[in-house]
Amino acid sequence: MKRIFLSKALAAKNRNCERLSRRELFHLGFASAAGLLSARNSIVAQPLELSSKPRVLVVGAGFAGLSCAYELTSAGYDVKVFEAKRRVGGRVLSLKNLIPGKIVEGGGELLGSNHPHVLAYAAKFGFEFLDITEEAAASPMILDGRRLTKLEVEEVESECESAYTLMTQEARLVDAAKPWMTADARRLDLRSTADWITNLEISKLAKKLLTLQFTVDNAVATERQSYLGNLAQVKGGGLERYWIDTELYRLKDGNQQFALRLASELGDQRIQLDCPICKIISTKTAMVAIDAAGNRYEADDIVLATPPSTWSKIQFTPELPKILVPQMGSNVKYLSAIKEPLWRNIQCSPDATTDGDIGQTWHGTDGQSEEGLVALIAFSGGPAAEAIHQRAVADRQPAYTKAFEELFPGYTQHFVRGQMMDWIADPWTQAGYSFPAPGQVTTIGPILHGGLERLNFAGEHCCYQFVGYMEGALHSGASLARRIAQRDGM
């Protein structure tokens, strides 16, 4: 779901001239795929009946769980995946019913040319990307209840760019894969992003916009964000490339295709849907998982690939360390189907920014047919998302209509239908995505990376270099599979 607030000036200045060609993207994907375990082995070639194979149970069939299961199976492991929901994909859900003939992403939406595992699997499976386009018109921006002029927007964005540059410079020495190994890591980790913003030599308005940006993007208030966490994702995203290449594409047939294809490759016999795991037990001889029906499963390893916000649904023996509570943020989306791209009628961009209920808006069917209805997306993160979640269901649509009308006059007449995506209310998610709190990168980061004996962890919350992104989930799962295989000499 994550969407970076991109300075329009920065995007316009860099994106069009630096975006990779289709051919370059294709070759980069195949180069990335060469590092996958599955590049060397075929699942089809691994017979299921070999009981001597190492056994792994994967809890969760989101991007992390499926990529881990797929890679381990390719390496010769006997893998079984358990998913509490009746579908695969986790927090990625590609909707085809809001606007017939078009796909609207209800969860994870944007992909980057700096996302190696996204590119690798897309190349491996022959997936195509749709470009995210930048419209030349001015982007609406409302701060403190006031609509900023075009000149004010340009000036405040310029100040924010100077802040991005400072953060990028500080990120150069960070170990993106293991940020806790960075020199002076503890100090950087304990520092909040709010403190960093406070000490910048920029205007109050620019500080307000930066605070809004990092709050919406990272799904928690800046006081609750580790500064090292931000440095790690900038370094992981390629430093300067993080700001311009992180959100360039959607998958042509829906981002959920990643999960559906991985699941198809694994086969139905390896995936058990509608099967929540309620107990995970570590014994001297095996790892044990017990589902809600009381069925018992044993293996050599367990991979826990569910959002940390749902871990309380599982009884762990022994208990998890008390510090192992990765911070999860709050995110909601509102998907609005409208008659036409009304923003063009009023000569503005669909990419708006506000410090009200709606943090950001964008064109949700960009790159698809111009015929018929189009989608206008409202995205909220942090305290604003939590406030919307707490609002009575009957009051949500009127509030969104009012906010949209303020940004895009005429919206009410163009509105056809809407769909709320409240990921906080989803019982098997209970949050948006993660971002480390001050002090968490250096304390729980090593645990999430190294696991607890044969209990392993996967998910975007385990991948600080791509935290909150689909790449983070795929990267985490595939990287964990590689570490397990290396440990076992597979």
Legacy VTK file of the C-alpha trace (Angstrom):
# vtk DataFile Version 3.0
C-alpha trace
ASCII
DATASET POLYDATA
POINTS 490 float
0.000 0.000 0.000
2.886 2.281 0.618
3.181 5.327 -1.604
6.039 7.801 -1.312
5.138 11.479 -1.480
7.209 12.524 -4.482
8.100 16.129 -5.060
6.523 16.860 -8.426
9.501 18.971 -9.415
11.891 16.156 -8.486
9.842 13.572 -10.359
9.488 15.716 -13.450
13.186 16.540 -13.409
14.402 12.956 -13.130
11.764 10.360 -13.880
11.167 10.780 -17.587
14.869 10.893 -18.475
15.998 8.067 -16.196
13.205 5.508 -16.397
14.456 2.200 -17.695
13.309 1.031 -21.104
11.226 -2.135 -21.372
14.257 -4.012 -22.691
16.490 -2.752 -19.862
13.847 -3.665 -17.293
13.508 -7.136 -18.820
17.259 -7.804 -18.708
17.580 -6.374 -15.199
14.829 -8.736 -14.077
16.615 -11.762 -15.505
19.869 -10.660 -13.897
18.085 -10.409 -10.541
16.428 -13.788 -11.071
19.847 -15.401 -11.367
20.288 -14.959 -7.624
17.169 -16.938 -6.734
17.338 -20.547 -5.581
14.592 -21.277 -8.097
16.912 -20.191 -10.920
18.911 -23.384 -10.368
16.133 -25.865 -9.671
12.647 -26.757 -10.847
9.755 -27.480 -8.514
8.375 -29.929 -11.051
11.566 -31.960 -10.758
11.152 -32.401 -7.009
8.892 -35.407 -6.224
6.602 -35.004 -3.243
7.000 -38.549 -1.954
10.608 -38.270 -0.774
10.162 -38.328 3.005
13.893 -37.796 3.552
13.654 -34.192 2.388
13.926 -31.487 5.081
10.446 -30.360 6.100
9.357 -26.742 6.485
5.978 -25.373 7.545
5.198 -21.855 6.333
2.525 -19.929 8.223
1.038 -17.281 5.943
0.439 -17.223 2.168
1.225 -13.594 1.508
4.122 -12.526 -0.702
6.756 -13.398 1.916
5.397 -16.827 2.780
4.832 -17.832 -0.829
8.219 -16.643 -2.081
9.941 -18.460 0.779
7.937 -21.639 0.143
8.559 -21.473 -3.602
12.310 -21.009 -3.207
12.631 -23.725 -0.554
10.631 -26.175 -2.641
12.879 -25.422 -5.601
15.884 -26.236 -3.405
14.465 -29.643 -2.487
12.548 -29.031 0.727
9.210 -30.605 1.614
7.102 -27.494 2.227
3.555 -26.991 3.470
1.893 -23.559 3.571
-0.972 -22.608 5.889
-3.165 -19.564 5.301
-5.942 -18.341 7.597
-7.833 -16.650 4.759
-9.571 -18.283 1.831
-7.210 -16.651 -0.650
-3.506 -16.021 -1.122
-1.822 -12.640 -1.402
-2.023 -11.175 2.088
-2.228 -7.388 1.937
-2.214 -7.405 -1.863
-5.669 -7.632 -3.411
-6.361 -6.790 -7.065
-10.040 -5.920 -7.495
-11.879 -6.465 -10.775
-15.415 -5.684 -9.626
-15.212 -1.980 -8.740
-14.822 -0.947 -12.373
-15.676 -3.746 -14.841
-12.864 -4.322 -17.308
-10.291 -2.590 -15.127
-8.183 -3.529 -12.128
-7.991 -1.412 -8.987
-5.472 -2.315 -6.300
-7.102 -2.603 -2.899
-3.812 -3.092 -1.077
-0.162 -3.024 -2.160
-0.067 -0.969 -5.313
3.178 0.502 -6.631
6.390 -1.191 -7.772
9.839 0.171 -8.558
12.705 -0.383 -10.968
14.874 -0.564 -7.832
12.957 -3.595 -6.512
15.141 -6.597 -7.484
12.809 -9.426 -6.457
9.804 -7.769 -8.092
11.817 -7.555 -11.315
13.161 -11.083 -10.920
9.790 -12.772 -10.504
8.214 -10.607 -13.203
10.926 -11.702 -15.634
10.703 -15.338 -14.524
6.938 -15.508 -14.980
6.643 -13.205 -17.995
4.636 -10.481 -16.258
4.221 -7.031 -17.802
4.275 -3.668 -16.059
2.051 -0.629 -16.496
3.792 2.733 -16.196
2.732 5.280 -13.608
2.466 8.580 -15.476
2.972 12.092 -14.174
0.426 14.631 -15.378
1.875 18.066 -16.066
-0.798 20.070 -14.248
-0.271 21.407 -10.728
-0.933 19.091 -7.779
-3.504 20.299 -5.227
-2.067 20.750 -1.732
-4.017 21.700 1.390
-2.171 22.370 4.657
-3.683 23.864 7.815
-7.013 24.052 6.011
-5.646 26.311 3.271
-5.097 25.489 -0.396
-1.557 26.490 -1.314
-0.858 28.484 -4.459
1.244 26.978 -7.233
4.192 29.169 -6.205
3.877 28.131 -2.563
3.822 24.473 -3.551
6.948 24.881 -5.670
8.786 26.690 -2.874
7.893 24.227 -0.132
8.699 21.259 -2.370
12.100 22.760 -3.110
12.804 22.934 0.613
11.742 19.316 1.012
14.123 18.300 -1.769
17.003 19.785 0.200
15.945 17.620 3.151
15.828 14.510 0.937
19.379 15.293 -0.161
20.579 15.509 3.444
18.929 12.195 4.329
20.429 10.564 1.248
23.910 11.738 2.221
23.514 10.320 5.726
22.233 7.024 4.301
25.384 6.332 2.264
27.248 4.651 5.126
24.288 2.542 6.289
24.290 -1.239 5.905
20.892 -1.619 4.236
20.631 -5.398 4.681
21.742 -5.314 8.335
21.347 -1.706 9.486
22.104 -2.707 13.084
25.682 -3.312 11.875
26.046 0.330 10.801
28.586 2.466 12.637
26.812 4.431 15.398
23.683 2.372 14.716
22.292 2.620 18.235
22.350 6.420 18.250
20.733 6.632 14.823
18.143 4.045 15.840
17.155 5.810 19.053
16.772 9.103 17.230
13.251 9.754 15.957
12.431 11.080 12.522
10.563 13.897 14.265
13.814 15.002 15.913
15.582 14.989 12.557
12.858 17.169 11.009
12.888 19.575 13.966
16.592 20.243 13.491
16.402 20.955 9.759
17.025 24.556 8.684
13.854 24.918 6.648
10.566 26.780 7.057
7.767 25.720 9.378
5.605 24.942 6.353
8.283 22.673 4.882
8.675 20.903 8.226
4.917 20.387 8.313
4.942 18.904 4.819
7.877 16.615 5.623
6.140 15.460 8.792
3.015 14.727 6.763
5.018 12.869 4.123
6.839 10.580 6.533
3.704 10.006 8.609
1.571 8.980 5.636
4.293 6.917 3.962
5.503 5.100 7.080
2.041 4.776 8.656
3.031 6.042 12.116
3.690 9.473 13.610
7.256 10.700 13.090
7.864 10.586 16.858
7.417 6.816 16.589
9.815 6.303 13.667
13.429 5.199 13.943
15.637 7.557 11.966
17.893 4.593 11.173
14.813 2.883 9.736
14.410 5.731 7.264
18.106 5.744 6.383
17.996 1.993 5.741
15.137 2.222 3.263
16.787 5.120 1.425
20.022 3.116 1.140
18.116 -0.030 0.173
16.225 1.847 -2.521
19.441 3.012 -4.148
20.026 6.365 -2.410
18.969 9.011 -4.978
17.003 6.329 -6.835
14.853 5.774 -3.755
13.123 9.114 -4.292
12.428 8.698 -8.013
12.422 4.976 -8.901
10.565 3.333 -6.014
7.040 3.752 -7.378
6.948 3.572 -11.145
4.741 0.601 -12.060
1.775 -1.636 -11.395
1.509 -5.173 -12.696
-0.596 -5.266 -15.862
-2.978 -7.989 -14.697
-2.924 -6.959 -11.050
-0.212 -7.177 -8.411
-1.911 -10.198 -6.869
-0.620 -12.154 -9.872
2.676 -12.557 -8.021
0.930 -14.506 -5.262
-1.385 -16.410 -7.581
1.488 -17.562 -9.791
3.717 -18.567 -6.877
0.795 -20.514 -5.411
0.109 -22.158 -8.760
3.754 -23.217 -9.056
3.630 -24.704 -5.557
0.389 -26.541 -6.292
-2.777 -26.988 -4.246
-1.304 -29.990 -2.448
1.223 -27.750 -0.711
-1.162 -24.946 0.328
-3.943 -25.214 2.881
-6.324 -22.244 2.834
-8.842 -21.313 5.523
-6.542 -22.953 8.045
-5.333 -20.635 10.819
-2.468 -21.920 12.937
-3.177 -21.364 16.635
-0.141 -22.999 18.286
3.559 -23.161 17.440
5.679 -25.396 19.659
9.422 -25.884 19.655
10.538 -29.292 20.934
13.974 -30.894 21.123
13.289 -32.980 18.047
10.887 -30.963 15.885
8.923 -27.805 15.275
5.179 -28.323 15.701
2.220 -26.347 14.374
-1.367 -26.993 15.455
-4.300 -25.575 13.519
-7.671 -24.390 14.795
-9.170 -27.843 14.212
-6.520 -29.462 16.401
-4.538 -31.047 13.575
-0.845 -31.417 14.374
1.974 -30.885 11.869
5.687 -31.497 12.464
8.707 -30.211 10.576
12.355 -29.285 10.892
11.633 -25.555 10.551
8.694 -23.187 10.779
8.559 -19.897 8.907
6.219 -17.347 10.478
5.179 -15.059 7.621
2.141 -13.274 9.037
1.802 -9.635 10.171
3.126 -9.148 13.729
-0.192 -7.499 14.595
-1.769 -10.976 14.410
0.823 -12.916 16.405
-1.338 -12.697 19.521
-3.664 -15.214 17.839
-0.930 -17.856 18.160
0.204 -19.536 21.373
3.989 -19.936 21.248
5.892 -22.497 23.314
8.308 -21.229 24.462
6.910 -17.704 24.422
8.383 -15.132 22.080
10.817 -12.642 23.651
8.876 -9.744 25.159
10.795 -7.215 23.055
9.777 -8.963 19.832
6.844 -6.706 18.986
7.568 -5.089 15.607
5.698 -1.816 15.300
2.821 -1.910 12.831
1.299 1.191 11.279
-2.236 2.164 10.327
-3.367 2.511 6.709
-6.684 2.742 4.909
-7.601 3.316 1.279
-10.795 4.550 -0.303
-11.331 3.468 -3.900
-13.601 5.842 -5.766
-15.080 5.056 -9.188
-15.880 8.262 -11.075
-17.317 8.972 -14.517
-14.188 10.516 -16.034
-10.806 12.026 -15.062
-12.439 15.145 -13.633
-9.097 16.599 -12.519
-8.340 17.354 -16.154
-11.527 19.396 -16.408
-10.238 21.675 -13.651
-6.650 21.597 -14.933
-4.948 19.905 -12.016
-3.143 16.654 -11.288
-4.859 13.693 -9.572
-1.894 13.598 -7.149
-3.086 15.686 -4.221
-1.683 16.086 -0.712
-3.556 17.167 2.421
-3.068 17.112 6.180
-6.719 16.181 6.686
-8.306 12.737 6.602
-6.902 12.082 3.129
-3.124 12.125 3.030
-2.640 11.540 -0.690
-4.707 10.888 -3.800
-3.818 9.439 -7.193
-5.224 7.964 -10.402
-5.900 4.303 -9.635
-6.504 3.063 -13.197
-3.590 4.909 -14.760
-2.233 3.047 -17.789
-5.484 1.185 -18.423
-8.195 1.997 -20.945
-9.385 5.613 -21.008
-12.894 4.396 -21.829
-15.542 4.287 -19.102
-15.111 4.834 -15.389
-11.768 5.636 -13.783
-10.541 5.237 -10.215
-9.481 8.055 -7.908
-7.724 6.715 -4.814
-7.541 8.260 -1.343
-4.750 6.987 0.897
-4.270 7.693 4.597
-1.548 6.644 6.998
-0.823 7.057 10.681
-3.182 8.923 13.040
-5.470 10.022 10.187
-5.976 6.409 9.116
-6.709 5.396 12.683
-9.304 8.180 12.952
-11.039 6.996 9.785
-10.977 3.422 11.059
-12.689 4.557 14.274
-15.380 6.513 12.396
-18.841 4.988 12.049
-19.173 3.130 8.753
-22.182 5.234 7.715
-20.171 8.434 8.153
-17.165 7.449 6.064
-18.420 7.996 2.518
-19.905 11.457 3.250
-16.595 12.477 4.822
-14.638 11.253 1.811
-17.028 13.003 -0.575
-16.550 16.288 1.272
-12.756 15.940 1.254
-12.644 14.984 -2.429
-14.942 17.877 -3.348
-12.583 20.314 -1.652
-9.667 18.964 -3.671
-11.498 18.369 -6.953
-14.578 20.601 -7.389
-17.280 18.664 -9.227
-16.337 15.333 -7.669
-19.818 14.787 -6.211
-21.438 14.877 -9.650
-18.827 12.495 -11.046
-18.977 9.950 -8.219
-20.479 6.539 -9.110
-19.476 4.218 -6.261
-16.755 3.664 -3.719
-15.117 0.903 -1.721
-13.391 1.235 1.627
-10.271 -0.846 2.251
-9.849 -0.834 6.025
-6.862 -3.089 6.570
-6.881 -2.279 10.272
-10.280 -3.982 10.558
-9.149 -7.130 8.726
-8.858 -9.783 11.482
-5.880 -11.437 9.766
-4.029 -8.170 9.196
-5.098 -5.690 11.902
-2.758 -3.033 10.484
-1.353 -1.526 7.321
2.366 -2.237 7.174
5.313 -1.960 9.522
7.887 0.653 10.402
10.434 0.277 13.215
10.007 2.392 16.331
13.046 4.174 17.781
15.368 1.515 19.157
13.788 -1.438 17.340
16.196 -1.791 14.414
19.119 -2.629 16.699
17.174 -4.735 19.208
14.676 -6.823 17.261
16.214 -6.510 13.794
18.822 -9.227 14.472
16.117 -11.535 15.874
13.874 -11.113 12.844
16.859 -11.779 10.593
18.377 -14.724 12.444
15.234 -16.297 13.898
14.836 -18.204 17.154
16.479 -21.585 16.652
14.193 -23.244 14.058
11.460 -20.590 14.224
12.146 -18.239 11.327
10.531 -14.932 10.398
9.588 -13.504 6.998
7.640 -10.443 5.902
8.144 -6.831 4.950
8.677 -6.123 8.668
11.868 -8.219 8.472
13.323 -6.274 5.542
14.262 -2.753 6.626
15.740 -1.893 3.233
12.295 -2.296 1.645
10.079 -2.050 4.705
6.385 -1.620 3.903
6.740 -2.617 0.252
5.836 -5.705 -1.758
9.540 -5.946 -2.559
10.214 -6.168 1.168
7.951 -9.201 1.448
9.341 -10.989 -1.634
12.907 -10.080 -0.673
12.433 -11.311 2.892
10.942 -14.651 1.874
13.450 -15.443 -0.862
16.427 -14.305 1.238
15.320 -16.410 4.199
14.992 -19.450 1.932
18.539 -18.891 0.710
19.893 -18.638 4.276
18.093 -21.826 5.339
19.398 -23.691 2.292
22.945 -22.466 2.935
22.695 -23.556 6.568
21.588 -27.029 5.513
23.995 -27.342 2.604
21.130 -27.761 0.151
LINES 1 491
490 0 1 2 3 4 5 6 7 8 9 10 11 12 13 14 15 16 17 18 19 20 21 22 23 24 25 26 27 28 29 30 31 32 33 34 35 36 37 38 39 40 41 42 43 44 45 46 47 48 49 50 51 52 53 54 55 56 57 58 59 60 61 62 63 64 65 66 67 68 69 70 71 72 73 74 75 76 77 78 79 80 81 82 83 84 85 86 87 88 89 90 91 92 93 94 95 96 97 98 99 100 101 102 103 104 105 106 107 108 109 110 111 112 113 114 115 116 117 118 119 120 121 122 123 124 125 126 127 128 129 130 131 132 133 134 135 136 137 138 139 140 141 142 143 144 145 146 147 148 149 150 151 152 153 154 155 156 157 158 159 160 161 162 163 164 165 166 167 168 169 170 171 172 173 174 175 176 177 178 179 180 181 182 183 184 185 186 187 188 189 190 191 192 193 194 195 196 197 198 199 200 201 202 203 204 205 206 207 208 209 210 211 212 213 214 215 216 217 218 219 220 221 222 223 224 225 226 227 228 229 230 231 232 233 234 235 236 237 238 239 240 241 242 243 244 245 246 247 248 249 250 251 252 253 254 255 256 257 258 259 260 261 262 263 264 265 266 267 268 269 270 271 272 273 274 275 276 277 278 279 280 281 282 283 284 285 286 287 288 289 290 291 292 293 294 295 296 297 298 299 300 301 302 303 304 305 306 307 308 309 310 311 312 313 314 315 316 317 318 319 320 321 322 323 324 325 326 327 328 329 330 331 332 333 334 335 336 337 338 339 340 341 342 343 344 345 346 347 348 349 350 351 352 353 354 355 356 357 358 359 360 361 362 363 364 365 366 367 368 369 370 371 372 373 374 375 376 377 378 379 380 381 382 383 384 385 386 387 388 389 390 391 392 393 394 395 396 397 398 399 400 401 402 403 404 405 406 407 408 409 410 411 412 413 414 415 416 417 418 419 420 421 422 423 424 425 426 427 428 429 430 431 432 433 434 435 436 437 438 439 440 441 442 443 444 445 446 447 448 449 450 451 452 453 454 455 456 457 458 459 460 461 462 463 464 465 466 467 468 469 470 471 472 473 474 475 476 477 478 479 480 481 482 483 484 485 486 487 488 489
